[in-house]
Amino acid sequence: MKISNVYIGGWFQRTMLQLTEVYDFLRDARTQLDLDPEKLKELRKNLGIGMVDYGVDGEEFLSFTTNVNISVKIYEDGLIILNNLDVSVDTLFADLDELTDYYEQKLSPAINYLFSLGAPVPKELANISTVFPYFIVCENATKDQISDLLTRTEKQKYFEFENKSYDVIRGDKYYFINNKTQSSHSIEKYIESQVFIREFKGQMHRYLNMHRIIWEKIDRVKEQANVKGSDIVKFSSTLEGYAKTVNLIDGRINQMGTYISTREKISKSDPGLSEFLAISGYRFETLKDTLDYIKYLWDMTQTYLTSAQKLFSSLKSDVTSRSINSLTIVTSMSAGASIIGLLTKSEPKFTIFGVIYFFILAILGWSVTKVMSYVSNNRKYKISDISYDKDIK
C-alpha cells in the first residue's frame, strides 16, 4: 500500500479582494494596508515560499509550494487546502504533525496579521482550537490495510462509501480515501468539498452555541426582579458589549448564504464529483436549511437583546431624573437659606458666627446630597418583563 498524499484544510469567509491582498503578500511581502513592513517580511520568510501561481478552477485561487514540500492552495471564498507531498506509511503521523504545525505556526499567523485591520472577529470566535479533518489518500489499498490505518487513528467508523473509482472510510477526524482509478485532481476536489461542508457546518454549530450563551447572559441580567440604581449603568454597559458581538456575528451569518450557493454550483458542475454528489449532494440543501434556522435564532437574539437594552435605558433615565430632583431640593434649600440671611440682616458683616454659619450650611448641603445619592444608588428598581417558557432550540 502506498500513501500518496495527506491533506488538511479550513474555511473562513473571504473574497477575491482579500485573495489579491494575499497574493501581493506572498509574492513580495507587499500590502497597501498600514502594517509593519518588517513584520510582513518576517512572516513571509517563515512560510518558506517557492513559486506562487494564480489560477481559476471554479473560483479564483492561488497556490504555492514550500521548502518543506508542502503545497498550499487558497481560494477566493477563503477555503484553504494544505497537502504534504512527501509522505509514507511509516512516517504518517509525523507528516500530519508537520502539516498541522505549518498551518498553525506559520500560515495562520501570517494570514491573521494581514487581515488584522477592519472589523474585529468577535472574541467568542477567536482562539478556537480547530480540529482539522485529516485526509489520507492511499493507492490500491486493501480493506484490511485501510482498517488497520483506522485502528491506528480512531476506533469507530462513522461512514463508508465505495465505488469503482475510489473508496472512502471516515472516522471522526480522519478520512481514508483509497484511490483506484480517479485522477488526483478529482480526489482533491472531493476533499475541498468535504472541507467546506464540514467547516461550514462547524461554524453554524458555533453560532448556535453562541446564541445559547448570549441568550443566557442576557437572561441573567434581566432575571433580577429588582436592581440597584448603582448597578443599572453596569448592566447597560454589559448589554452594549453583547450588542457589539451580536452585530458582528450577524454580519458573518448573512454572508454565508452566498458561499454555500457558489460551492454547490461548482460541485455540481464537476463531472468528477458526480458519484460523490449522488450520495451527499443533499447536504448542500441541508446546510441551507440549517443556515435559515440559525438566521432565525439570531434574529430572535437581536430582538431579545434590543428589548433588554430598552428596559435598562428606561431605568437609567428614571435614575437620572430622580438624581436631578434630589439636586434641585438641595439647591432650593441653599437658595432659601441665602434669601433668609439677606432678609434678616441690615448689612453684610464679616463675623466669626457668619463663617461658622456658612460652613454649617455647606456641610448640611453636602450631607443631604450624599444621603440622597446613597438612597438613589441603593433604591430598588423593579424590572418588568414578560417571562416565557423555554423550548428546545
C-alpha positions, 0 to 999 in steps of 0.5 A, spaced: 500 500 500 502 506 498 500 513 501 500 518 496 498 524 499 495 527 506 491 533 506 488 538 511 484 544 510 479 550 513 474 555 511 473 562 513 469 567 509 473 571 504 473 574 497 477 575 491 479 582 494 482 579 500 485 573 495 489 579 491 491 582 498 494 575 499 497 574 493 501 581 493 503 578 500 506 572 498 509 574 492 513 580 495 511 581 502 507 587 499 500 590 502 497 597 501 494 596 508 498 600 514 502 594 517 509 593 519 513 592 513 518 588 517 513 584 520 510 582 513 517 580 511 518 576 517 512 572 516 513 571 509 520 568 510 517 563 515 512 560 510 518 558 506 515 560 499 517 557 492 513 559 486 506 562 487 501 561 481 494 564 480 489 560 477 481 559 476 478 552 477 471 554 479 473 560 483 479 564 483 485 561 487 492 561 488 497 556 490 504 555 492 509 550 494 514 550 500 521 548 502 518 543 506 514 540 500 508 542 502 503 545 497 498 550 499 492 552 495 487 558 497 481 560 494 477 566 493 471 564 498 477 563 503 477 555 503 484 553 504 487 546 502 494 544 505 497 537 502 504 534 504 507 531 498 512 527 501 509 522 505 509 514 507 506 509 511 511 509 516 512 516 517 504 518 517 503 521 523 509 525 523 507 528 516 500 530 519 504 533 525 508 537 520 502 539 516 498 541 522 504 545 525 505 549 518 498 551 518 498 553 525 505 556 526 506 559 520 500 560 515 495 562 520 499 567 523 501 570 517 494 570 514 491 573 521 496 579 521 494 581 514 487 581 515 488 584 522 485 591 520 477 592 519 472 589 523 474 585 529 472 577 529 468 577 535 472 574 541 467 568 542 470 566 535 477 567 536 482 562 539 478 556 537 482 550 537 480 547 530 480 540 529 482 539 522 479 533 518 485 529 516 485 526 509 489 520 507 489 518 500 492 511 499 493 507 492 490 500 491 489 499 498 486 493 501 480 493 506 484 490 511 490 495 510 485 501 510 482 498 517 488 497 520 490 505 518 483 506 522 485 502 528 491 506 528 487 513 528 480 512 531 476 506 533 469 507 530 467 508 523 462 513 522 461 512 514 463 508 508 462 509 501 465 505 495 465 505 488 469 503 482 473 509 482 475 510 489 473 508 496 472 512 502 472 510 510 471 516 515 472 516 522 471 522 526 477 526 524 480 522 519 478 520 512 481 514 508 480 515 501 483 509 497 484 511 490 483 506 484 482 509 478 480 517 479 485 522 477 488 526 483 485 532 481 478 529 482 480 526 489 482 533 491 476 536 489 472 531 493 476 533 499 475 541 498 468 539 498 468 535 504 472 541 507 467 546 506 461 542 508 464 540 514 467 547 516 461 550 514 457 546 518 462 547 524 461 554 524 453 554 524 454 549 530 458 555 533 453 560 532 448 556 535 452 555 541 453 562 541 446 564 541 445 559 547 450 563 551 448 570 549 441 568 550 443 566 557 447 572 559 442 576 557 437 572 561 441 573 567 441 580 567 434 581 566 432 575 571 433 580 577 426 582 579 429 588 582 436 592 581 440 597 584 440 604 581 448 603 582 448 597 578 443 599 572 449 603 568 453 596 569 448 592 566 447 597 560 454 597 559 454 589 559 448 589 554 452 594 549 458 589 549 453 583 547 450 588 542 457 589 539 458 581 538 451 580 536 452 585 530 458 582 528 456 575 528 450 577 524 454 580 519 458 573 518 451 569 518 448 573 512 454 572 508 454 565 508 448 564 504 452 566 498 458 561 499 454 555 500 450 557 493 457 558 489 460 551 492 454 547 490 454 550 483 461 548 482 460 541 485 455 540 481 458 542 475 464 537 476 463 531 472 468 528 477 464 529 483 458 526 480 458 519 484 460 523 490 454 528 489 449 522 488 450 520 495 451 527 499 449 532 494 443 533 499 447 536 504 448 542 500 440 543 501 441 541 508 446 546 510 441 551 507 436 549 511 440 549 517 443 556 515 435 559 515 434 556 522 440 559 525 438 566 521 432 565 525 435 564 532 439 570 531 434 574 529 430 572 535 437 574 539 437 581 536 430 582 538 431 579 545 437 583 546 434 590 543 428 589 548 433 588 554 437 594 552 430 598 552 428 596 559 435 598 562 435 605 558 428 606 561 431 605 568 437 609 567 433 615 565 428 614 571 435 614 575 437 620 572 431 624 573 430 622 580 438 624 581 436 631 578 430 632 583 434 630 589 439 636 586 434 641 585 431 640 593 438 641 595 439 647 591 432 650 593 434 649 600 441 653 599 437 658 595 432 659 601 437 659 606 441 665 602 434 669 601 433 668 609 440 671 611 439 677 606 432 678 609 434 678 616 440 682 616 441 690 615 448 689 612 453 684 610 458 683 616 464 679 616 463 675 623 466 669 626 458 666 627 457 668 619 463 663 617 461 658 622 454 659 619 456 658 612 460 652 613 454 649 617 450 650 611 455 647 606 456 641 610 448 640 611 448 641 603 453 636 602 450 631 607 443 631 604 446 630 597 450 624 599 444 621 603 440 622 597 445 619 592 446 613 597 438 612 597 438 613 589 444 608 588 441 603 593 433 604 591 430 598 588 428 598 581 423 593 579 424 590 572 418 588 568 418 583 563 414 578 560 417 571 562 416 565 557 417 558 557 423 555 554 423 550 548 428 546 545 432 550 540 
